[in-house]
Amino acid sequence: MLLDSRLSAVADFVRDGSRFADVGTDHAYLPVYLLLNGKIEYAVCSDLRKGPLKNAEETVKKYGLESKVDLRLSDGLNGYRGGEVNEIAVAGMGGLLISRFIESTPWLKNQDIHLILQPMTHAENLRKTLYLNGFFIEKEAAVKENGKLYIIISAYFNGVTQNVTTADCVIGEIRKNSDALSREYLESLLKKYTVKCEMLKNAKKDFIETESIVKEIEKCLKQ
Ligand SMILES: C[S@@+](CC[C@H](N)C(=O)[O-])C[C@H]1O[C@@H](n2cnc3c(N)ncnc32)[C@H](O)[C@@H]1O
């Protein structure tokens, strides 16, 4: 079984032997791949809807993994018990929705839990939620699939609320990377915030914060 580069990058972040959960699993490709490759021994796969969960069931059956997968209907992490999993992937959903999952699940505030998050939108809001709720972002990766760039965030709880700027939330830990796709991600951010800054200036609106984001991205690119 092969994963596309987006899910493959999520899989690379998973710790060997962890008690794995895939939230919003749809076809359960990620957990099935991890099981087939011996990276994990057991997975809980959940989805909000019956249709995607049926897709997951079909994939699990196809590979004869019924005894190793627990399929569950669940809104975010509502259907999980604290402590039953310690490695949680949430991929392919909006950053605001993922933020809601984090804010409404107190048992995630545990240093043993590893979050692997792949927001489709609003990565900056998701980073802010993590920083403000005592999580730290260990690393991030930029990946490309069908010409589109995706971000993957690896985070742990350490209880320290971080005072961050909007620029910090926009750039995240991508600033630490030196690969070509991370650079491309920063260049796309630079374009987006430069346009936004120009529009604010033309409309005679406050552009100070947006300009500081542009400067910070330029600094990262130079470094
Ligand atoms: C685009 S698919 C992503 C599937 C897979 N995780 C991936 O990255 O390829 C999004 C999935 O999230 C599910 N979903 C949406 N809202 C959800 C929620 N509140 N709780 C759990 N799953 C949800 C959808 O039903 C859908 O199956």
The ligand as a Gaussian input file, in Angstrom:
#p B3LYP/6-31G(d) Opt

LIG

0 1
 C      -10.685000      15.387000       3.782000
 S      -11.024000      14.043000       4.816000
 C       -9.408000      13.657000       5.388000
 C       -9.190000      12.164000       5.470000
 C       -7.796000      11.780000       5.953000
 N       -7.597000      12.161000       7.334000
 C       -6.744000      12.431000       5.076000
 O       -6.036000      13.327000       5.549000
 O       -6.638000      12.048000       3.921000
 C      -11.748000      14.799000       6.231000
 C      -12.481000      13.789000       7.105000
 O      -12.753000      14.421000       8.349000
 C      -14.048000      14.053000       8.763000
 N      -14.533000      15.046000       9.729000
 C      -15.035000      16.279000       9.475000
 N      -15.397000      16.875000      10.627000
 C      -15.088000      16.006000      11.622000
 C      -15.247000      16.032000      13.035000
 N      -15.788000      17.092000      13.656000
 N      -14.832000      14.969000      13.754000
 C      -14.286000      13.897000      13.130000
 N      -14.144000      13.804000      11.807000
 C      -14.540000      14.839000      11.063000
 C      -14.840000      13.998000       7.474000
 O      -16.015000      13.215000       7.626000
 C      -13.823000      13.370000       6.508000
 O      -13.922000      11.989000       6.482000

